[in-house]
């Protein structure tokens, strides 16, 4: 009797179990991603002179600048501190997403996941 494609040794029961596991993993990943999107990530720069907060969706929600950081003679330094704080907060959000999804997938690189 000829075999009809599929994976050798994979009966219908095994395929159904695999499909259920994949569906469960997809649901867990979606839940974790939603949790991360609602989290806030904060970072500071310039010894705490500038702080930024972003959501897991990478939306800047707050930017705090201490008055002593504002020097009209050195606006460039303030700009650099703002960029550094925002970029660090975004980096934290990215790392949390990658870490969480990596834990769920066991380190598998699934295209289009994140």
C-alpha positions in Angstrom: 0.0 0.0 0.0 1.4 3.4 -1.0 1.8 6.2 1.6 0.0 9.4 1.0 2.5 12.2 1.9 2.7 13.6 5.4 5.4 12.9 7.9 6.6 9.4 8.4 5.4 8.0 11.7 2.8 10.8 12.2 -0.6 9.4 12.6 -3.8 11.5 12.6 -3.8 11.6 16.4 -0.3 13.0 16.5 -1.1 15.6 13.9 -4.1 16.7 15.8 -2.1 16.9 19.0 0.6 19.0 17.2 -2.1 21.3 15.8 -3.6 21.8 19.3 -0.1 22.6 20.7 0.5 25.1 18.0 -2.8 26.8 18.6 -2.1 26.9 22.3 1.3 28.4 21.7 -0.2 31.0 19.3 -2.7 32.0 22.0 0.0 32.3 24.7 2.1 34.4 22.4 -0.8 36.7 21.6 -1.6 37.2 25.3 2.1 37.9 26.2 2.4 40.4 23.3 -0.7 42.2 24.5 0.7 42.3 28.1 4.0 43.8 26.8 2.2 46.3 24.6 0.5 47.6 27.7 3.6 47.8 29.8 5.6 51.0 30.3 9.4 51.0 29.9 11.4 53.9 31.5 14.9 55.0 31.0 17.1 58.0 32.0 20.1 59.8 30.6 22.5 62.5 31.9 22.5 61.1 35.4 18.7 61.3 35.7 18.4 64.8 34.1 16.2 63.4 31.4 13.8 60.5 31.6 11.5 59.0 29.0 8.7 56.4 29.2 7.4 54.3 26.3 4.8 51.7 25.9 5.4 48.2 24.5 3.8 49.5 21.4 6.8 51.9 21.2 4.8 55.0 21.8 6.5 57.8 23.8 4.2 58.5 26.8 6.2 60.9 28.9 9.4 62.9 28.8 10.7 64.6 31.9 13.5 67.2 31.8 14.9 68.6 35.1 15.2 72.4 35.0 18.9 72.3 35.6 19.3 70.3 32.4 18.2 73.3 30.4 21.2 75.3 29.4 20.5 77.8 26.6 24.2 77.7 25.8 24.2 73.9 25.3 20.9 72.9 23.7 22.8 70.1 21.8 23.6 68.3 25.1 19.9 68.3 26.1 18.9 67.0 22.7 21.5 64.2 23.0 20.2 63.3 26.5 16.6 63.1 25.2 17.5 60.9 22.3 19.6 58.6 24.6 16.7 58.3 27.1 14.1 57.6 24.5 16.3 55.1 22.6 17.1 53.2 25.9 13.4 52.9 26.8 12.7 51.6 23.3 15.5 49.1 23.6 14.1 47.9 26.9 10.7 47.3 25.2 12.3 45.4 22.3 14.4 43.2 24.7 11.3 42.4 26.8 9.4 41.3 23.7 12.3 39.2 22.3 12.9 37.6 25.7 9.3 36.8 26.3 8.6 35.4 22.8 11.9 33.5 22.9 10.9 31.8 26.1 7.5 30.8 24.6 9.0 29.4 21.4 12.0 27.8 23.0 14.4 29.9 20.9 12.9 29.0 17.6 13.1 31.8 15.0 9.6 32.1 13.7 9.4 34.6 10.8 7.1 37.5 11.2 6.8 37.0 15.0 8.6 40.1 16.1 
